[in-house]
């Protein structure tokens, strides 16, 4: 069961040991597949700096990223609704980042502020 969270543009923060990079993204969705909730987003860098940051992370297959986060009320409400409906079925979480190809990570999630979510990378 897939749920579209935001078709349009939002900012995804990629946090790593040297700081954080904020990169534009779109097409946020969440899906429950065999007990695993999967959050997906497609990176869409909007500036030269964002492109450089995305390319740098891609060169490391995004394995340098310790956690992904965003602050977006619309997406947060969609995830909350999805969790409320599927809570008993969700056994784990993954995050899938699409940037020229798909990168998939097992993660733990945590609410942040009133409108944000953090996806802590557990393994790739």
KAGI-V659224 format. One record per helix or strand of 3 or more residues. SS is the DSSP state (2 for helix, 1 for strand). FROM is the first residue (numbers start at 1). TO is the last residue. If there is no record, write none. Layout:
BEGIN
<<SS:FROM:TO> <SS:FROM:TO>>
END
This chain:
BEGIN
<<1:2:6> <1:10:16> <1:19:33> <1:36:43> <2:48:59> <1:65:71> <2:73:89> <1:92:98> <1:102:112> <1:116:123>>
END
